[in-house]
């Protein structure tokens, strides 16, 4: 067993220890298990939400896209900064309402706002379906990291099984507490590793960051800018908009929001989190550095850029530390996704279909569903393809369909009815599903349109359809008394 494997397995054992240790002294009812009893301070909320954001996608997918796509990669750094600005206004309102109404899941928010348990079932199913590709992303990344860092001694399949067992154990035992304390270790290690790699590798191979970009531009002219078609400037803008709006729509993100002990934590985080987004630049630098040094990667293998260049450059013990950081980027968000999915299915599907279930039974059901969700995700992982970024974008297109309904619910005078909310979400999700399965783009649907419009992210089209249907159905189903009152006032 080489040094890299020793460090990787030690990291996994540390994750289990931190996860189980976090349970000590806590009575694990559903509120404590899923949202930490709403007792986390600013620091834990910060690392927990960063733990969800900085995943294997950040670690491998970001560098892989820099390696294979060039200029379009910068959409990744743009949407987060916009989302953090939105969070200053959005998250305190969500937290305040959730605390006042003792909500524990994302679907609870929609159920309470629209007085519709069946809308909660729809939101739960949408969230669950969206989280599966997101969790698959973490598992694929985990398999890549362990396999590459072990120099091929451990296959991706074995690595995925080991990782899923680790995360399932500490989620079932400690819930969000285990995720929070593992996130602390993850944030420290990932910052050190990414900053080191992003600075060292360009200087080691090119003599600096500027010479690296000059060498790439000479070898692949135009690669570092946006293309005229495809992933053009209009694709960039619509993709940034789509992902910024969907940034906080993930069900597991709501768990982190609810866990805070106060709303000030979100305003503090909104100030500092954009600086944390700059860490992504150093991930990109690694991918760019690999272009001329590891030039043969194609397709889904482009996600290997960071690890292949690291293995080529460093001794096994350094590769082990890099692999350990990567492992934590999979385990932390993976644990949050597992917990959120299990909570949604138990609280907002099982409880609705079986109203007589007690709180204790719902809590037990949530824990029992953790390994079920984990197994489903593993099956999809072994039977699905696509790069890490493609998986993430598909999930974003789905969860963003929840944004209009949520945004209108925060307004003082919300015109949206539960029927309108239901219809809008269904229309948006149906559109996303169709274009994903068929491979349809705006260009194939409307070939006569200008190229700039044909390059729109198709998720935006789904969002527009969502809004139109939501508005029309809501106006058609508003209570007659409300319409008469407004008419008399006029």
Residue pairs with C-beta under 8 A, 6 or more apart in sequence:
1 153
2 150
2 151
2 153
2 316
2 320
3 315
3 316
3 317
3 320
4 149
4 150
4 151
4 316
4 317
4 319
4 320
4 323
5 149
5 150
5 153
5 154
5 320
6 320
7 317
7 320
7 321
7 323
7 324
8 146
8 149
8 150
8 320
8 323
8 324
8 327
10 324
11 324
11 327
11 328
12 162
12 163
12 166
12 327
12 331
14 185
15 166
15 167
15 170
15 182
15 185
15 327
15 328
15 331
16 166
16 169
16 170
18 170
18 178
18 181
18 182
18 185
19 169
19 170
19 171
19 173
19 174
19 178
19 179
19 181
19 182
19 335
20 169
20 170
20 173
20 174
20 178
21 181
22 170
22 174
22 177
22 178
22 180
22 181
23 173
23 174
23 177
23 178
26 32
26 37
26 177
28 174
28 175
28 363
29 359
29 360
29 363
30 104
30 343
30 346
30 347
30 359
30 362
30 363
30 366
31 37
31 38
31 102
31 104
32 175
32 177
33 174
33 175
33 176
33 339
33 363
33 366
33 367
34 104
34 105
34 175
34 176
34 255
34 258
34 339
34 340
34 343
34 366
35 104
35 176
35 255
35 258
35 259
36 175
36 176
36 177
36 180
36 259
38 99
38 258
38 259
38 260
38 261
39 259
39 261
40 48
40 180
40 259
40 260
40 261
40 265
41 260
41 261
41 265
42 260
42 264
42 265
42 268
42 269
44 180
44 184
44 259
45 256
45 259
45 260
45 265
45 266
45 269
46 265
46 268
46 269
46 272
46 273
47 180
47 183
47 184
47 186
47 187
48 176
48 179
48 180
48 183
48 256
48 259
48 336
49 253
49 256
49 269
49 273
50 183
50 187
50 273
50 276
51 179
51 180
51 182
51 183
51 186
51 187
51 332
51 333
51 336
52 250
52 252
52 253
52 256
52 332
52 333
52 336
53 80
53 333
54 186
54 187
54 190
54 279
54 329
55 137
55 138
55 141
55 329
55 330
55 332
55 333
56 137
56 138
56 140
56 141
56 142
56 144
56 145
56 326
56 329
56 330
56 388
57 137
57 141
57 388
57 389
57 392
58 280
58 283
58 329
59 141
59 145
59 190
59 194
59 283
59 306
59 325
59 326
59 329
60 141
60 144
60 145
60 303
60 304
60 305
60 306
60 307
60 326
60 388
61 137
61 141
61 303
61 387
61 388
61 389
61 392
62 73
62 76
62 280
62 283
62 284
62 287
63 283
63 284
63 286
63 287
63 290
63 303
63 305
63 306
64 287
64 302
64 303
64 304
64 305
64 306
64 387
64 388
64 389
65 72
65 73
65 76
65 287
65 302
65 387
65 389
66 73
66 283
66 284
66 285
66 286
66 287
66 288
66 305
67 287
67 288
67 290
67 291
67 297
67 302
67 305
68 297
68 302
68 305
69 231
70 220
70 223
70 224
70 225
71 223
71 224
71 225
71 226
71 227
71 231
72 226
72 227
72 231
72 235
72 236
73 284
73 287
74 236
74 284
75 236
75 239
75 240
75 243
76 280
77 277
77 278
77 280
77 281
77 284
78 236
78 240
79 239
79 240
79 241
79 243
79 244
79 247
80 244
80 247
80 273
80 274
80 277
80 280
81 274
81 277
82 240
82 244
83 243
83 244
83 247
83 248
84 269
84 270
84 273
84 274
84 277
85 270
85 274
86 244
86 247
86 248
87 247
87 248
87 266
87 269
87 270
87 273
88 266
88 267
88 270
88 271
90 248
90 410
91 248
91 257
91 263
91 266
91 270
92 263
92 266
92 267
93 410
94 109
94 254
94 257
94 410
95 257
95 258
95 260
95 263
95 266
96 263
97 103
97 109
97 112
97 113
98 108
98 109
98 254
98 257
98 258
99 258
101 108
101 112
103 109
103 112
103 258
104 258
104 343
104 347
105 124
105 251
105 254
105 255
105 340
105 343
105 344
105 347
105 348
106 123
106 124
106 127
106 251
106 253
106 254
106 255
106 340
106 344
107 120
107 121
107 123
107 124
107 127
107 251
107 344
107 347
107 348
108 120
108 347
108 348
109 254
109 406
109 409
110 116
110 119
110 120
110 123
110 402
110 405
110 406
110 409
110 421
111 117
111 119
111 120
111 123
111 348
113 409
113 414
114 405
114 409
114 416
114 417
114 418
114 421
115 418
116 418
116 421
116 422
117 348
117 352
118 352
118 422
119 418
119 421
119 422
120 348
120 352
121 348
121 349
121 352
122 422
122 425
122 426
123 348
123 402
123 425
124 251
124 344
124 345
124 348
124 349
125 349
126 398
126 399
126 401
126 402
126 425
126 429
127 250
127 251
127 340
127 341
127 344
127 399
127 402
128 251
128 341
128 344
128 345
128 373
129 398
130 250
130 251
130 395
130 396
130 398
130 399
131 250
131 251
131 252
131 337
131 340
131 341
131 395
132 376
132 377
132 380
132 395
133 380
133 384
133 391
133 392
133 394
133 395
134 250
134 333
134 337
134 391
134 392
134 395
135 334
135 337
135 338
135 341
135 373
135 377
136 377
136 380
136 381
136 384
136 391
137 388
137 391
137 392
137 395
138 329
138 330
138 331
138 333
138 334
138 337
139 160
139 163
139 164
139 330
139 334
139 377
139 378
139 381
140 156
140 160
140 303
140 381
140 388
140 391
141 303
141 326
141 329
141 330
141 388
142 159
142 160
142 163
142 326
142 327
142 330
142 331
142 334
143 155
143 156
143 157
143 159
143 160
143 163
143 381
144 156
144 303
144 304
144 307
145 159
145 307
145 323
145 326
145 327
145 330
146 154
146 156
146 159
146 162
146 163
146 323
146 327
147 154
147 155
147 156
147 159
148 304
148 307
148 308
148 311
148 323
149 307
149 311
149 319
149 320
149 322
149 323
149 326
150 159
150 323
151 311
151 316
157 382
160 378
160 381
160 382
161 378
163 327
163 330
163 331
163 334
164 374
164 377
164 378
166 331
167 331
167 334
167 335
167 338
167 374
168 338
168 370
168 371
168 374
170 178
170 182
170 335
171 178
171 179
171 335
171 338
171 339
171 342
171 370
172 367
172 370
172 371
175 339
176 255
176 256
176 259
176 336
176 339
178 335
179 332
179 335
179 336
179 339
180 259
182 328
182 331
182 332
182 335
183 332
185 328
186 325
186 328
186 329
186 331
186 332
189 321
189 324
189 325
189 328
190 279
190 325
190 328
190 329
191 279
192 325
193 321
193 322
193 325
194 279
194 282
194 283
194 286
194 325
195 279
195 282
197 282
197 285
197 286
197 306
197 310
197 322
198 281
198 282
198 283
198 284
198 285
198 286
199 282
199 285
201 285
201 286
201 289
201 290
201 309
201 313
202 208
202 209
202 211
202 212
202 285
202 288
202 289
203 209
204 313
205 212
205 289
205 292
205 293
206 212
206 215
206 289
209 285
212 285
212 288
212 289
213 224
213 288
215 292
216 223
216 224
216 288
216 291
216 292
217 223
217 224
219 291
219 292
220 291
226 232
226 233
226 236
228 451
229 451
229 454
229 455
230 455
231 455
232 451
232 452
232 455
233 452
234 452
234 453
234 455
234 456
235 455
235 456
235 457
238 456
238 457
238 459
238 460
239 393
239 457
239 459
241 457
241 460
242 396
242 397
242 400
242 457
242 459
242 460
242 463
243 393
243 396
243 400
245 400
245 403
245 463
246 396
246 397
246 399
246 400
246 403
247 253
248 254
248 257
249 399
249 400
249 402
249 403
249 406
250 340
250 395
250 399
251 340
251 341
251 343
251 344
251 399
252 333
252 336
252 337
252 339
252 340
252 341
254 340
255 336
255 339
255 340
255 343
256 336
257 266
260 266
283 306
286 305
286 306
286 309
287 305
287 306
289 309
290 297
290 305
290 306
290 308
290 309
293 309
293 312
294 305
294 308
294 309
294 312
297 304
297 305
297 308
299 387
300 385
300 386
300 387
302 387
303 387
303 388
306 322
307 319
307 322
307 323
307 326
310 318
310 319
310 322
311 319
314 322
338 370
338 373
338 374
339 366
339 370
341 369
341 373
342 366
342 367
342 369
342 370
342 372
342 373
343 366
345 365
345 366
345 369
345 373
346 362
346 363
346 365
346 366
346 369
347 362
347 366
350 357
350 362
350 365
351 357
351 362
357 365
384 391
386 394
393 459
394 432
394 436
396 459
397 432
397 436
397 457
397 458
397 459
397 462
398 429
398 432
400 428
400 459
400 463
401 424
401 425
401 428
401 429
401 432
401 462
401 463
401 466
402 425
403 463
404 416
404 424
404 463
404 466
404 467
404 470
405 416
405 421
405 424
405 425
405 470
408 414
408 415
408 416
408 470
409 416
415 474
415 475
415 478
416 424
416 470
416 474
417 473
417 474
417 477
417 478
419 473
419 474
419 477
420 469
420 470
420 471
420 472
420 473
420 474
420 475
420 477
421 470
421 474
423 469
423 470
423 473
424 466
424 467
424 469
424 470
424 471
424 473
425 466
425 470
426 469
427 465
427 466
427 468
427 469
427 470
428 462
428 463
428 465
428 466
428 469
429 462
431 461
431 462
431 465
431 466
432 458
432 459
432 462
434 440
435 441
435 458
435 461
435 462
440 458
441 454
441 458
442 449
442 453
442 454
442 455
442 456
442 458
442 461
443 449
443 451
443 454
443 455
445 461
446 453
446 454
447 454
